[in-house]
Amino acid sequence: MEKKIDNKDVKTIFTEYLGKKKHRKTPERFSILEEIYSHEGHFDIESLYILMKNKNYRVSRATLYNTIDLLLDCNLVIKHQFGKNIAQYEKTFNCKQHYHLICTKCGKISEFCDSRFTEILKSTIKPSEFQINSHSIYCFGICANCQNK
């Protein structure tokens, strides 16, 4: 789904954001950013916390939550609420527009791309009436594995 990116670009964006907003540029914040951008797919904060603890990072849950808020604000991470599940996040830099299929039995999340959705939006909504900054599509149902059980 995603292009191979240079984490220097992401670090530059985050550094500039922190400077502009007068936030401290701490090693912990950059470690969190690097960990997020070194993995594919979705994550929740607790899983990220455990992953970082297992790698001997000295990061508290509070630092994680605060850093995620900053990354959300500077558009390097997006938050998803897939049904009643806990919030899931994913990186956004250089990512293609994609959509989510969420299994309501096992919670599995699959992604798919289809440019026709974007074309439909462009053809039905006049920019003078409404300017779309972003969009998302969540499809809830039962995955093939759960159907076969």
N, C-alpha and C positions, 0 to 999 in steps of 0.2 A: 504494500500500500504506500509506503513512504520512500522518499528519495534518501539516499545516503547523504548526510549533512555533515558539515564541519562544525563541531561543537564550539569553535572559536566564534562563529557567527552568533550563536545563541548566547555565549558568554558576553560578547560585545553588546548585544541588545539588553541583556540583564544589567550589565555594568552601567550602561547609559541610563537605563530606567532608575536604578538605585540612586545614581548621582542626581538626576533630575528631581526625584522625590525626596532627596536628602535622607536616604536610608543608609545604614552602615553596610559596607561591602565585606561581609564576614566569610571566612573559609567554609563555615558550615553551610551557608546559603549556596555557595558555588558547588559544594560537594553534593548537595541535594539536587541541584540543577543537572550536574553531570550524571548522577545516578539515574535520574528520570530519562535523560536523553541517550543513555547507553542501552536502554531496553525498548523492546517493541510492545505495543498493545496497551491495554488498560491496567490501571493499578488503583489500589485504595491506600489511604494513608497508613493504616496499621500494617499492611503488608510491606510497604516501603520502609516503615520504621524497623520492622523485624529484619528485613534484608540489610539495611544499613548497620544495625546493631551486630548482625552476624559477620559483617565485614569490618567490624571494630571502629566504625565511625562514632564520634562522640556527638550525637545529635539527640536532642530531646523531642518528645512529641510536640511540645509547644513550639519549638523552632520549626518543626516540619509543618505544622498548621499555619504558622505565620508566613513561612516561605512560600507555601502553596498559594496563600492569598496574594502575595506579591506576584507570583508567576501567573496567576489568573488575571490580575490587574494589567500586567504588561503583555497579555495574550500569548504567552509561551506554553500555557497549559489550559485545557478546557475541562470543565466539570460536567459529568453526566449523572443523572439520577434515573437509573434503569429500573422502573417500577418501585417496589418496596425495598430493594437492596440498598446497601450502604453506597454512599457516593463513590463513583469511579472517576478517574482522571485519565487524560492522555495528553501527550505532547502535541503541539499544533504547528510548530515552525516547519515550513516547507512540506506540509502534509496535504495530500489531495483531499478534496471533498469526498466524504464517504458516509455511508449509512449503516445502521446497526440492526441486526436481527437478534432478539433476546428471547431465549427459551425460558418460559415461565415455570418449567419443572426443575431443570438443573441449573439454570442461571447462566448457561454458556452464552457468550456474546460473539457473534460472527459479524464481519463487515463485508460490504459490497459497494462497488462504484457503478454509477450509471449517469452519464452526462445528460440524459433526457430529463431528469428532474430539474436540473438547473435551467435547461432550455424551456421547460414548461413555465417555470417561474418568470423567466425573462419575457416570454411571450404573453403572459396573462397579467402581469403587474407592471404598470407604467411607472418608470422612475420618478416622474413628476408627482405621482400620487403617493408612492411609498418606496423608500430606498431601503433595500435589503442589505444588511451588513453581514449576516450569516444565516444559515438555516441548518436544521437537522431533521432527520427522519428516524424514528424508532419503530420497529415492527416487532410486536410481541406475539409469540406463538409457541409451538412445540417443535424442537429440533428432531432430526431424523433418528438419532440415537434413542431419544425418549419415546418416539412414536413406535419404535420397534421393540420396546420392552414390554 
